[in-house]
């Protein structure tokens, strides 16, 4: 009986010690868990987090700004040509200024006229060989004039530099109007010639159906010397 009491006492003491030790261990574990760096990190805000996020937001803003700028500046199918209309229309247009015929030296047709340079030496000769009208029209030229006057001319190079006398050097004046040049693939084009060589070429102008005569004004490209040829249909 005494032995049973002793065992019961020992057992109760063991249970009490186990209960006390278990509670103490659980409290220590909870306290240790609360004092760990992870717990501290969750309980206090990390000061490094906010700048990182703010930096990402700034980068995103910069990217959005750059994308919108690129989209605005990038040319697309709907881009608008900002070239002024006046510049587009002015390129290659005929000079319609009527020259002062009274102040320009007159030269006979079908005779060579000598063109001199600033030194006074002859640079080349120019001759108007003839004039005629034609009913032929170039299908690639949208213009449909009442009449077309074709002028034949020849130039010969007397200098050591290559020479070209093309249609841009001529104006046909009828009355008080400068005639519009007529471009056609059937005309003989002017060519670059060296010293001693000559070239025969043609130029054409849009004229009225009653055209009979006019003044052909030639301007030297270098010296701006002007020559006037009185031309008439035969």
Buried (B, 14 or more C-beta within 10 A) or exposed (E): EEEEEEEEEEEEEEEEEEEEEEEEEEEEEEEEEEEEEEEEEEEEEEEEEEEEEEEEEEEEEEEEEEEEEEEEEEEEEEEEEEEEEEEEEEEEEEEEEBBEBEEBEEBEBEEBBEBBBEEEEEBBBBBBEBBEBBEEBBEEBEEEBEBBBBBBBBBBBBBEEEBBBBBBBBBBBBEEEBBBBBEBEEBEEBEEBEEEEEBBBBBBBBBBEEBEEBBBBBBBEEEEBBBBBBBEEE
